[in-house]
Amino acid sequence: MVDIETTGLDPSHSAIIQIAAIRFSYDTQEIGPAFVGCLEIPSNRFWDEGTRSWWVDDKWDVLEPIMKAARNPAEVWQEFAQWCHQTSPALTDNRLWAKPISFEWPFLQSYGRQFDTPLPFHYRNAVDLNSFTRGMQNAPGQKPIDYQFDIPFTGTVHNALDDVGHQIKTALMARHLINAG
């Protein structure tokens, strides 16, 4: 499961300022190692002013430690790619989960191109958590549940590592409800 925090919504010029990932198995419910990195803004990327205002005005307590911990983005990206390969050497079956995949995937792809490191995931193995949980809501015999709000959040919203942990809880709760049904 991967989550990113960014300087805007456009992956062609907005920057990733934090990336986090936790390896987990949907089948066994095993939760493995985590990765978190804070990235400096590359010179060819910049803040969307609306996003900067939102971070500074509403989420400064989250943004400040991210910015203080920021490191060279090429180095952090390489560490992320290496972490992915080390935690899952059989990448042919590796899945990239994100909420939503339509946001994370283009940013990850853009950074992979910029830093000449291909994504450690195949596009056919991308799983959108939003679509997945909506599908679970419509499963026969399942009680409707709002996975985003009915599962208690632990930590700080918009801290990528805490967001990833919540997203994994969401995926595994959906699994539990299917198996219990």
N, C-alpha and C positions, 0 to 999 in steps of 0.2 A: 504494500500500500504506500503510495507516494502523495505528499502534499507540498505545495509551494506557496510562498508569499511573494508578491511582486510589487513593482512600482507602477503598474497600470495593467490594462487588459489586452494590449496588443503585443504579441510575442515578437513582432519584427523590430520593435524599439524599446519595449518595456523590459525591465531587468528582473531576474529572480534575486530576491534578497535573502530568502531562506528556503532550504529544501530539506525535507525529512522523509525517511522511509523506514518501514518496519517490515521485516520478512514474516509472513505467516502462512499457515496451511489452512485453507478452507475445509479440507477433508478431515484433517486430524485435530484441528483447532490449536495446533502448536504455534506459539508466538516466539519468533526468534530474535536475532540481533537487530539493533536500530542504527540508523545513520542520521545525523543532523549536521548541516553546515550552513553558515551565514556567509553571504557573498557580497563583496564590494560591487558597485555598479560599473560595468565596463564602459569605456569612453564612447562607444557607439550606441549606448542605451541611456534612457533618461526617465525622469519622473513624469507621469501624467499629473497635472496640477490638482485635479479633483481627487486623485488617489493620494497624493502627498498630503493634501489638506485633511482627508479622512484619517490617515495614519496619525498625523500630528495632533489633530483636534480630538479624535475619539479613541485612538489606540497607542498613544505615546508610550504608555507603560509597557507595551509589547514591542514597539518599534525600537526604543532606545537600546535594550540589550542586544537586539539583532544587529543594529548598526555598530555597536561597540565590539561585537564579536566578528564582524565582517572581515573576510580574508580575500586573497586573490581569487577571482572567480574561475580562472582556468584550473588552478590547483584544486579548488573545492569540487569542480565538475569532474576532474580526473579521479579524485578520491571517491566520489559517488559511483562513477562507472566501475572502478576497481571493487568497491564494496558489493555492487550488484553481482559482479562475476565471482567474487569469493563466496558470497552467501548462496549463490545458485549457479554452480558450474554448468549444469545442464540447461542452458538458456532456451533450448528448443521448447521446453514445457513451462518456462517461466511466464507468469502473468503479471501484468502491470494493472493494479487496481488504483483508481483515483475517483474523487468526487468533485466535479465531474471530469471524466476523461477528456472531454472536449476542451477543457481549459488547460489541464496539465500537459497533455500530449503535445500541442503546438509549441509550448515553451520549452519542453524537454528536447523536442526535435530541433528547435532553433539554437539552443545552447550546444547540442551535439554537433551541429554544422559549424557554429562559430569556433568551437574549440577542437574541431577535427577529431571528434570521438563519437562514433555512431551510438545511437541509443542501444542500451543493453536489453531491449525488449523488441519483439516483433509486433507489428501493428495488429496482427490477427489475434494476439494474446492480450489485448487491452480490454479491461472490464470497467464499465461505468457503474459505480456504486449507486448513483441515483436511479438509473434504469433497472438495475438489479433489485433494489428494494421496492420500487414501484411494481415490478413483476411479482414480487412476493406478496404484496398487498392484494393482488388479484388471484392468488393461488386458490384453487378449490378448497373449501373447508377452513381457510385461514381467517382469523379475526383481523380486521384492518388495524394497522398500527402505523403511526407516523414515526418512522425510524429516526428522523432527524431530531424530533423533540421528545419522544417518549423514552429515550435511552439517556440516563444521566451523563452529563459531560464532566470529566475530571480534568482539571488543569485550567489553562488559559486559552480561550477562543482566539484564533489567528496566530497562535504559536504553532508552527507546522508540526512539530513532534506531538503535541497534545491533540491536534486535529487528526493526525494519522491514527493515534490510539483510539480515538472515538470512532473513527471510520471502521477500524477493525472490529470493535465491539458491535457496530451496526451490522457488518457482514456476518459475524458469527451468531448474532441474535436471530437474523433471518434464517440461518442454517438450522438453528435450534428449533425455531417455530415450524419449519418445514418437516423436520424429523419427528417433532412431537405431534404433528397433525395426522 
